[in-house]
Amino acid sequence: MVEREERMKKMNDLTLFENVILHCQMTHNLTGTREALVAAQKEGLVDFYNQLTSAGRNVSQLMLSNLEDYQTLFDVEIKKAPDFFHQQANAKH
């Protein structure tokens, strides 16, 4: 049971970390992951060891829990990715 909880925590941490990188890419108009990581460190969202700080966790959790408030707060717009199945159905051969 403890092993399963540890795996879930790691998966959750990875999702939170990915959202922090996405946040920095959007707010700083960056395309690269490395540049976004540097921005996250400068903003205090990630520490020297590339671990999420409490501020990074808060930003990421806001993205996950209330996307509308997140977009308003940071003046960004997250566009929905195109649906894979919809693309396949409409593809011309």
PyMOL CGO cylinders between C-alpha atoms (Angstrom):
from pymol import cmd
from pymol.cgo import CYLINDER

trace = [
    CYLINDER, 0.00, 0.00, 0.00, 2.82, 2.42, 0.87, 0.3, 1, 1, 1, 1, 1, 1,
    CYLINDER, 2.82, 2.42, 0.87, 4.60, 1.66, -2.42, 0.3, 1, 1, 1, 1, 1, 1,
    CYLINDER, 4.60, 1.66, -2.42, 1.46, 2.52, -4.39, 0.3, 1, 1, 1, 1, 1, 1,
    CYLINDER, 1.46, 2.52, -4.39, 1.04, 5.80, -2.50, 0.3, 1, 1, 1, 1, 1, 1,
    CYLINDER, 1.04, 5.80, -2.50, 4.68, 6.69, -3.21, 0.3, 1, 1, 1, 1, 1, 1,
    CYLINDER, 4.68, 6.69, -3.21, 4.19, 6.04, -6.95, 0.3, 1, 1, 1, 1, 1, 1,
    CYLINDER, 4.19, 6.04, -6.95, 1.06, 8.20, -6.95, 0.3, 1, 1, 1, 1, 1, 1,
    CYLINDER, 1.06, 8.20, -6.95, 2.93, 11.01, -5.18, 0.3, 1, 1, 1, 1, 1, 1,
    CYLINDER, 2.93, 11.01, -5.18, 5.71, 10.87, -7.78, 0.3, 1, 1, 1, 1, 1, 1,
    CYLINDER, 5.71, 10.87, -7.78, 3.18, 10.95, -10.62, 0.3, 1, 1, 1, 1, 1, 1,
    CYLINDER, 3.18, 10.95, -10.62, 1.40, 13.89, -8.99, 0.3, 1, 1, 1, 1, 1, 1,
    CYLINDER, 1.40, 13.89, -8.99, 4.72, 15.72, -8.50, 0.3, 1, 1, 1, 1, 1, 1,
    CYLINDER, 4.72, 15.72, -8.50, 5.59, 15.17, -12.15, 0.3, 1, 1, 1, 1, 1, 1,
    CYLINDER, 5.59, 15.17, -12.15, 2.24, 16.61, -13.27, 0.3, 1, 1, 1, 1, 1, 1,
    CYLINDER, 2.24, 16.61, -13.27, 2.72, 19.63, -11.01, 0.3, 1, 1, 1, 1, 1, 1,
    CYLINDER, 2.72, 19.63, -11.01, 6.27, 20.13, -12.32, 0.3, 1, 1, 1, 1, 1, 1,
    CYLINDER, 6.27, 20.13, -12.32, 5.11, 19.91, -15.94, 0.3, 1, 1, 1, 1, 1, 1,
    CYLINDER, 5.11, 19.91, -15.94, 2.46, 22.54, -15.24, 0.3, 1, 1, 1, 1, 1, 1,
    CYLINDER, 2.46, 22.54, -15.24, 5.05, 24.89, -13.76, 0.3, 1, 1, 1, 1, 1, 1,
    CYLINDER, 5.05, 24.89, -13.76, 7.14, 24.51, -16.93, 0.3, 1, 1, 1, 1, 1, 1,
    CYLINDER, 7.14, 24.51, -16.93, 4.05, 25.18, -19.05, 0.3, 1, 1, 1, 1, 1, 1,
    CYLINDER, 4.05, 25.18, -19.05, 3.23, 28.21, -16.90, 0.3, 1, 1, 1, 1, 1, 1,
    CYLINDER, 3.23, 28.21, -16.90, 6.68, 29.68, -17.47, 0.3, 1, 1, 1, 1, 1, 1,
    CYLINDER, 6.68, 29.68, -17.47, 6.54, 28.96, -21.19, 0.3, 1, 1, 1, 1, 1, 1,
    CYLINDER, 6.54, 28.96, -21.19, 3.25, 30.84, -21.47, 0.3, 1, 1, 1, 1, 1, 1,
    CYLINDER, 3.25, 30.84, -21.47, 4.01, 33.76, -19.18, 0.3, 1, 1, 1, 1, 1, 1,
    CYLINDER, 4.01, 33.76, -19.18, 7.49, 34.35, -20.64, 0.3, 1, 1, 1, 1, 1, 1,
    CYLINDER, 7.49, 34.35, -20.64, 6.62, 33.42, -24.23, 0.3, 1, 1, 1, 1, 1, 1,
    CYLINDER, 6.62, 33.42, -24.23, 9.22, 30.62, -24.27, 0.3, 1, 1, 1, 1, 1, 1,
    CYLINDER, 9.22, 30.62, -24.27, 9.28, 27.49, -26.39, 0.3, 1, 1, 1, 1, 1, 1,
    CYLINDER, 9.28, 27.49, -26.39, 12.09, 25.53, -24.78, 0.3, 1, 1, 1, 1, 1, 1,
    CYLINDER, 12.09, 25.53, -24.78, 11.89, 23.49, -21.61, 0.3, 1, 1, 1, 1, 1, 1,
    CYLINDER, 11.89, 23.49, -21.61, 15.35, 24.52, -20.39, 0.3, 1, 1, 1, 1, 1, 1,
    CYLINDER, 15.35, 24.52, -20.39, 14.53, 28.23, -20.72, 0.3, 1, 1, 1, 1, 1, 1,
    CYLINDER, 14.53, 28.23, -20.72, 11.26, 27.66, -18.88, 0.3, 1, 1, 1, 1, 1, 1,
    CYLINDER, 11.26, 27.66, -18.88, 13.11, 25.83, -16.10, 0.3, 1, 1, 1, 1, 1, 1,
    CYLINDER, 13.11, 25.83, -16.10, 15.50, 28.77, -15.69, 0.3, 1, 1, 1, 1, 1, 1,
    CYLINDER, 15.50, 28.77, -15.69, 12.51, 31.14, -15.54, 0.3, 1, 1, 1, 1, 1, 1,
    CYLINDER, 12.51, 31.14, -15.54, 10.86, 28.89, -12.94, 0.3, 1, 1, 1, 1, 1, 1,
    CYLINDER, 10.86, 28.89, -12.94, 14.01, 29.02, -10.82, 0.3, 1, 1, 1, 1, 1, 1,
    CYLINDER, 14.01, 29.02, -10.82, 14.22, 32.81, -11.11, 0.3, 1, 1, 1, 1, 1, 1,
    CYLINDER, 14.22, 32.81, -11.11, 10.56, 33.13, -10.10, 0.3, 1, 1, 1, 1, 1, 1,
    CYLINDER, 10.56, 33.13, -10.10, 11.07, 30.83, -7.11, 0.3, 1, 1, 1, 1, 1, 1,
    CYLINDER, 11.07, 30.83, -7.11, 8.71, 28.16, -8.44, 0.3, 1, 1, 1, 1, 1, 1,
    CYLINDER, 8.71, 28.16, -8.44, 11.52, 25.59, -8.52, 0.3, 1, 1, 1, 1, 1, 1,
    CYLINDER, 11.52, 25.59, -8.52, 14.51, 25.49, -6.19, 0.3, 1, 1, 1, 1, 1, 1,
    CYLINDER, 14.51, 25.49, -6.19, 18.22, 25.00, -6.89, 0.3, 1, 1, 1, 1, 1, 1,
    CYLINDER, 18.22, 25.00, -6.89, 17.69, 21.21, -6.99, 0.3, 1, 1, 1, 1, 1, 1,
    CYLINDER, 17.69, 21.21, -6.99, 14.80, 21.52, -9.48, 0.3, 1, 1, 1, 1, 1, 1,
    CYLINDER, 14.80, 21.52, -9.48, 12.25, 20.61, -6.81, 0.3, 1, 1, 1, 1, 1, 1,
    CYLINDER, 12.25, 20.61, -6.81, 8.94, 22.43, -6.67, 0.3, 1, 1, 1, 1, 1, 1,
    CYLINDER, 8.94, 22.43, -6.67, 8.65, 25.12, -4.04, 0.3, 1, 1, 1, 1, 1, 1,
    CYLINDER, 8.65, 25.12, -4.04, 5.38, 25.84, -2.26, 0.3, 1, 1, 1, 1, 1, 1,
    CYLINDER, 5.38, 25.84, -2.26, 4.82, 28.73, -4.70, 0.3, 1, 1, 1, 1, 1, 1,
    CYLINDER, 4.82, 28.73, -4.70, 5.35, 26.37, -7.65, 0.3, 1, 1, 1, 1, 1, 1,
    CYLINDER, 5.35, 26.37, -7.65, 2.90, 23.88, -6.19, 0.3, 1, 1, 1, 1, 1, 1,
    CYLINDER, 2.90, 23.88, -6.19, 0.33, 26.61, -5.67, 0.3, 1, 1, 1, 1, 1, 1,
    CYLINDER, 0.33, 26.61, -5.67, 0.58, 27.90, -9.25, 0.3, 1, 1, 1, 1, 1, 1,
    CYLINDER, 0.58, 27.90, -9.25, 0.36, 24.38, -10.64, 0.3, 1, 1, 1, 1, 1, 1,
    CYLINDER, 0.36, 24.38, -10.64, -2.56, 23.40, -8.43, 0.3, 1, 1, 1, 1, 1, 1,
    CYLINDER, -2.56, 23.40, -8.43, -4.40, 26.56, -9.48, 0.3, 1, 1, 1, 1, 1, 1,
    CYLINDER, -4.40, 26.56, -9.48, -3.90, 25.57, -13.12, 0.3, 1, 1, 1, 1, 1, 1,
    CYLINDER, -3.90, 25.57, -13.12, -5.34, 22.14, -12.40, 0.3, 1, 1, 1, 1, 1, 1,
    CYLINDER, -5.34, 22.14, -12.40, -8.20, 23.12, -10.13, 0.3, 1, 1, 1, 1, 1, 1,
    CYLINDER, -8.20, 23.12, -10.13, -9.48, 26.40, -11.54, 0.3, 1, 1, 1, 1, 1, 1,
    CYLINDER, -9.48, 26.40, -11.54, -8.26, 27.08, -15.05, 0.3, 1, 1, 1, 1, 1, 1,
    CYLINDER, -8.26, 27.08, -15.05, -10.50, 30.11, -15.52, 0.3, 1, 1, 1, 1, 1, 1,
    CYLINDER, -10.50, 30.11, -15.52, -9.13, 31.90, -12.45, 0.3, 1, 1, 1, 1, 1, 1,
    CYLINDER, -9.13, 31.90, -12.45, -5.58, 30.93, -13.44, 0.3, 1, 1, 1, 1, 1, 1,
    CYLINDER, -5.58, 30.93, -13.44, -5.99, 32.42, -16.92, 0.3, 1, 1, 1, 1, 1, 1,
    CYLINDER, -5.99, 32.42, -16.92, -7.44, 35.63, -15.48, 0.3, 1, 1, 1, 1, 1, 1,
    CYLINDER, -7.44, 35.63, -15.48, -4.77, 35.97, -12.78, 0.3, 1, 1, 1, 1, 1, 1,
    CYLINDER, -4.77, 35.97, -12.78, -1.83, 35.49, -15.16, 0.3, 1, 1, 1, 1, 1, 1,
    CYLINDER, -1.83, 35.49, -15.16, -3.49, 37.00, -18.25, 0.3, 1, 1, 1, 1, 1, 1,
    CYLINDER, -3.49, 37.00, -18.25, -2.89, 33.92, -20.40, 0.3, 1, 1, 1, 1, 1, 1,
    CYLINDER, -2.89, 33.92, -20.40, -5.11, 31.72, -22.50, 0.3, 1, 1, 1, 1, 1, 1,
    CYLINDER, -5.11, 31.72, -22.50, -4.70, 27.98, -22.59, 0.3, 1, 1, 1, 1, 1, 1,
    CYLINDER, -4.70, 27.98, -22.59, -6.08, 26.60, -25.80, 0.3, 1, 1, 1, 1, 1, 1,
    CYLINDER, -6.08, 26.60, -25.80, -7.51, 23.12, -25.89, 0.3, 1, 1, 1, 1, 1, 1,
    CYLINDER, -7.51, 23.12, -25.89, -5.39, 20.71, -27.87, 0.3, 1, 1, 1, 1, 1, 1,
    CYLINDER, -5.39, 20.71, -27.87, -7.10, 19.34, -30.95, 0.3, 1, 1, 1, 1, 1, 1,
    CYLINDER, -7.10, 19.34, -30.95, -8.87, 16.07, -30.42, 0.3, 1, 1, 1, 1, 1, 1,
    CYLINDER, -8.87, 16.07, -30.42, -6.80, 13.23, -31.89, 0.3, 1, 1, 1, 1, 1, 1,
    CYLINDER, -6.80, 13.23, -31.89, -9.83, 11.22, -32.97, 0.3, 1, 1, 1, 1, 1, 1,
    CYLINDER, -9.83, 11.22, -32.97, -11.50, 14.22, -34.55, 0.3, 1, 1, 1, 1, 1, 1,
    CYLINDER, -11.50, 14.22, -34.55, -8.38, 14.88, -36.63, 0.3, 1, 1, 1, 1, 1, 1,
    CYLINDER, -8.38, 14.88, -36.63, -8.28, 11.29, -37.81, 0.3, 1, 1, 1, 1, 1, 1,
    CYLINDER, -8.28, 11.29, -37.81, -11.95, 11.31, -38.79, 0.3, 1, 1, 1, 1, 1, 1,
    CYLINDER, -11.95, 11.31, -38.79, -11.56, 14.49, -40.85, 0.3, 1, 1, 1, 1, 1, 1,
    CYLINDER, -11.56, 14.49, -40.85, -8.24, 13.67, -42.49, 0.3, 1, 1, 1, 1, 1, 1,
    CYLINDER, -8.24, 13.67, -42.49, -8.31, 13.70, -46.29, 0.3, 1, 1, 1, 1, 1, 1,
    CYLINDER, -8.31, 13.70, -46.29, -6.48, 10.92, -48.04, 0.3, 1, 1, 1, 1, 1, 1,
]
cmd.load_cgo(trace, "trace")
